Amino acid sequence: MLTKIDITVGQFRWAQAAKAAGDQSNANFALAQAARDLERADAAAQKYGMPPLNSCPQHESGTSSPAPDPSAPPAPGAGWRPLGETSVAVQQVNATELDGRIWVAGGVTASHEATASTQFYDPAINNWGLGPQLPVALHHAMVVTYRNQLVVIGGFQSRDNELLAVTSPRMLLLDNKTSKFGEGKPLHYARAAGGAAVVGNEIVVVGGRTGNPAQLVTQTEIFDGTVWRVGADIPTPGDHIAVTADSRYLYAVGGRKFTADSNVDVVQRYDPKADHWDILTPTLQPVSGAGAAIVDGRLIVVGGEGVTTVSGTAQAYDLTASAATWTPLASLDPGRHGLGVTAIGNTLYAVGGATKPGHTASTNLVAALTFR
C-alpha cells in the first residue's frame, strides 16, 4: 500500500509541475494515473485485511511483515527473478537509468499502434509509474541519460496504419523543472532502431534505418552538448542493434538488414576520441532485437528475434580479459525481442519487449538478474 501511495504522490507532483508549465494535457494524464494508483492501493489494503484508505484515520495502525527487498541478490542458481510489471505493455524500446530509476519511452503497443507514454521503475519500491508524455507517439527510439536529463533520440512515428511512416531526427530532452519535453539539436541523419549511449561526456549514436524508403544509416553521430558531429561510418551497418558503453568505448552488438533472416554476429567497438572502430569476438549466434548493458566489466546481451522465433539467450563477454570469449548466462524466460536492457550496480534489468516475432505480443514483463 505504501508503495502505491509513494507512486501516487509522484504522479500528483508530475501533474502539479505540468499544470504550472501550462501543459494541461500531461497534467490530466498524471492525475488520471494517480487516481488509478490510489484505487489499486485501496484494493490491496482491503485484500490483506486492512480498512479502506478513506477510513484509515478511524483505525489504529497495525503491523505487518516487511516487504521483500526487490534489490536483494537471488540465491545461487536462482537466475532471473520477476519484478513489478510496466504500466503499459511495450516493445521496441530502450532503457536507461536516471537517479536510481529505470526509464523507457514510447514503444509499440500493438501491431499498428505506438504510445507517447514514458514509464519509470523504482527498484527501492519495486513499482512502475508514468512520467510526462512525449510530444508524439514514438517507437524504435533511442533513450539515454545525459547530464542528468532523460534524452529521447530519433525513432519512428506511425501514420494511419503505416507504423514506419516517419523517421525522426529529433532529440527530445525532459526538463526536470517543468516535467515537459523540449527540443534539442536534431540529428544530421534521421534514424530508428539504432543505438545510442553516453561515452565520457558525449552522446554517440550509431546504426539504425529509415522507414520509407528503407535504408540503413551508416553515419556515426556524436553530440558534445552543443552540436552533433559526424564520425567514422560503422563498419557493418545494421538496424535493431544492441548498444551500450563504458567510460571509453561504445559497443554495438549484432543487428540486421531490415529482417531477421539477415541477423549478424558481429561485435563492433567505437572509440569517439580516436574516431575509430574495432571488431571484437563475434557473439555465440547471430542476433538482432536484443538489449545490452555492462555489469562489472562484462558486456551482456539479452534476447533477440529470429524469423519465426524469439530468444531468451543471455550471453556475457569479459571486457577486462585480453582473450575473452562469449559465455552463456541463465536464459530469460519467456524470451523477448525489442526489450529495454540496462543495469544499476550489479543488477541487470530486462524491460518489456515482445514474446512473439514481429510487432505483436507486446509485454509488460520485467525481470532482473543479479551478479555476485
N, C-alpha and C positions, 0 to 999 in steps of 0.2 A: 504493500500500500504506500509506504514511504517513497519507494521508487517511483510510482506513478505520480505522486504529488510533486516530487522533485522535477519530473519531466513536465508536468502541468505548469509549474511555476516558470520553467524555462520558456514554454510556449507563450505564456502571458507576457513575459519580458520581450520576446520577439514581436508580439503584437503591439506592445506599447511603443517600441522603437520604430516599427514600421509606420504606425499611426503618426508619430511625431515627425517622421520624414515625409508625410503626405502620401504614403503608399497604402491606401485603404484596402486594396486587393490582398496584399500579403498580410495585413492586419486581420482581415476577416478570416483568411485561411488559417492563421495561427490560433485565433480564438476558437474556431471550429474544432481544430485538433486538440486544444486544451480541454474543451468540453468532452470530447470523446475519451481522452486520457483519464479525466476525472470520473467518468462513468465506469471505466474499467477498474479504477482503484476502488470505487464503491462496491462493485460486484465482487472483487477479490476479497475485500474486507468481510462481506457477508458470507462468502463461501467458507471462510475459515472461522465462522462463529462470532465475528465482531459486529457491532451495531452499525447501521447506516451512517455514513460520514456526517450527514446533516444532523444526527443526533449525538455525535461524539461528545459535545460539552456536557451532556446529561449523564455520561458514564465515566467511571474511573478507568484509567489506562491499565491494561493487563500486561502480562509478559508473554513472550513467545520465543521460540528457538531462533537463534541468529540465522540469517540467510546465508547460504554458502557463498564463499568468495569466488566470483567468476574468474578472477585473475590467478587463482591458485593453480600450480602446475599439476598435471594429471599424474596418476600413479604410473609406475613403469609399465610400458606396453599399452597404456590406455589410448594412445593415438589422439585423433581429432575428437573434440567434445562440442556438442551443440550449445549455442548461445541464444540470446534473445533475437527474435526474428525482426527483419526490417519492417518499417511501417508500410512500404509499398514494394511489391514484388517487382524486381527489375533485373535486366541483363544488359550486356554491352556497356558496362560501367568500369570506371577505375576508382580506386580507393586511396585516401591519403589521411595522414594523422595530423591533427591540429589541436594543440593544447590538451593533449591526452585523450582526445576523442577521434573516432574514425568517421570520415565524411565520404559520401558518394553523391553524385549529382546527375540528374536526368536518368536516361536509360530507356530501353524498350520494355513496355509492359504487356503488349500483345502483338500479334503478327503485323499489324499496320499502325500501331499506336506507340507514342513515346510520352514521357512525362517531363514537366518542368520542375518537379519537386527536388529538393535536396534533403538528405537524411543524415543524421549523426548518431553515433553509438558511444555511450559512456561505459567503459569496462568496469568502472567502480560500482555501478548500479545495474549492470547487465541489461540495459534497455535502450531502445531507439526513440528518437524524436524527429519531428520535421523541422527543417530550417527554412529560411526565406526561399521563395520560388525563383527560378531562373526567369529572365525576360521572355524566353521562348522554350518550348519543349525541345530537348536535345538528346541524342544518343550517340554512342561511339565517340564521346568527347574524352578529352584528356583532363585529368584533375591532379593538381599538385598543391602543396603548401609552400608559399614563397613570402619571406619576410613577414611571417605570422599572419598571412592572409590566404584564404581559400581562393584558388585560381582555376577557372574552367576554360579550356582552350579547344577551339575547333569543334568538330562533331558534325553530325547530320541533323537537318531539320526535315520533317516529313511535310508533304503537301498532298491533300486528298488521300489517295491510297498508295502514294509513292513514298516509301519510307526513306529513300536516299535522294530525295528531290533536290535538296540544297546542301552543299558542302560549305561549312562555315570557316572563315578565317578569324573569327572574333576571339578576343581574350576578355573574359568577364572576371572581375575582382569583387569579392564580397567585402563591403565596407563594415568593419567591426563596430563602428559607432552608430551607423544608421540601419544596419542589418538589411542592406539593399545592395544588389549587384550593380556595379558601374562598368563602363567600358575602359579597357586598357588598349595598348597598342596592338593592332591586328597582325596576324602572321602575313608574311610575304606570299606564302603558298597555303591556300585553304586545304584542310585535310581532316579526315576522320579515321578511326580505327588505327591510329598511330600510337606513339608512346611519348610520354614526357616525364622528366624527372629533374630535380634540382641537384646540380653539381657545384659544390662550393657556394658561390653567391649568384649563380646564373641558372636560368631555366633552359633546358635543352629539349628540343622537340625533334623526333625522328620518325621516318616511315609514314605509313598510312596511305590513304587512297582518296580519290574523289568519287562522286556518285555517278553523274550523267553528264558527259561521257566518263566511263570508268577508266581511271588512270592511276598507276602507282606514283607516289610522291617520293622522289629520290633525295631532295634537298634537306639538309640538316639546318635547323634554325636555333640560334642562341640568343636569349634575352638577358641583358645586363642590368635591368631595372629601368632603362630609359628607351633603348631601341633594340630591334631584332637585327642580327647579322646572320649571313648565310655561311655555313661551314661546309666541310667536305661532304660529298654525297655518301650516303650509306652504301657499302659495297654490294649487299644483297637486299634490294628493296622488298618491301612486303607490307601487307596490312594485317590487322589482328595480331600484332607482335606484342610480346610481354616485355615491359621496360621497367627498370629500377636503376638505382645509382648509389654509390658510396661517395665519400668526400672528394674523390679524384676522377672517377670514371662513370660513364653511363653504360649499361648493359642492355642489349636488345636481343631477345631470345625468340627463335622460331619465326613464324609468320607464314604468309601465303600470297598467292596472286589471285585474289577475289574469291576463290572457292577452296574448300578443304581438301580437294583432291590434289592440290599443289603444295601442301604443307612441307616445310623445310625443317631441318635440324640444326641450322646454323646459329652460332652464338657470336655476336659482334660486340666489341668494346670500343667506346669512343672517349678520347681524351680531348676535352674542349680547349685546354690551354695549348696543346700541340696541334690541334685540329687534325687529329689522326685516328684512323680506325685500325683495330687489330681483330683477327679471327681467333677465337678460343676453341676448346674441345667441344664438338657437337653434343647435343642432348642425346638421351638414350633412344629416342624415336622422334620423327618429325612431329611438330606441334604448332598449332595456332589457336587463338582464342583463349589462351591461358593467362594467368596473372603471375607476377613476380615480386619478390621482396628480398631484402638482405637481412639475415639474422645471424649475429655473432660471427661475421666474416664468411658466411655461406650464402651463395646465390641460390635461391629456392624458387622453383617454378611449379605451379599447381594447375591442374585441369587441362582442358583443351577440347577441340572439336574435330571429329573425323567426318567423312562423307555421310555415314549412317550411324555414327556412334558419338558418345560423349565420354570423356575420360576423367577419372578421379586421380590420375597419376600425380604423385608429388616426387620431385627429384631435387637433389642438392649438389652444389659444386663448391668446393672449398677454395675461396679466393686467396687464402693465405698459403696454399701449397703450390710449389713450383711445378709439380707434375700432377695436377688434380684431374680426377675423372668424376663423372656424374654417378651418384649413388641414389638408389630408390629410398623413399621415406614411406611412412604409413599413408595409404591411399585415402582420398576424400570420398566419403560415401553419403549421398549419391554423387556421382561425378557431375561436373558442371563445366560450361564454357561461358565466355563473356562475363566472367565474375571479377569482382574487385578483390585484390590481394594487397595487404600491407602488413606492417609489423609495428608493435610497440614493445620495446625492450626485447625480451627473448620469446615473445609470443607472436605467432603468425596468425592472421585472420583472413578467412575466405568469406566474401560477402556476395549474396545474391547469385546471379548467373542463370543459366538455363539448363534443365535436366534432359532436354532433347535437342537434336541438331536443328539449326535454323532459328528463327525468331519466335518460336513457340515455347511454352512451358517455362516462362519466367518464374523465378522462385524468390521467396523472402528468407531462405535458409541462411544461417550464419554459423560458422564453426571456427574453432581455434585449435592450434597445435603449439604446445609449449615445449621449448628445448631446455634441457638442464645444462 
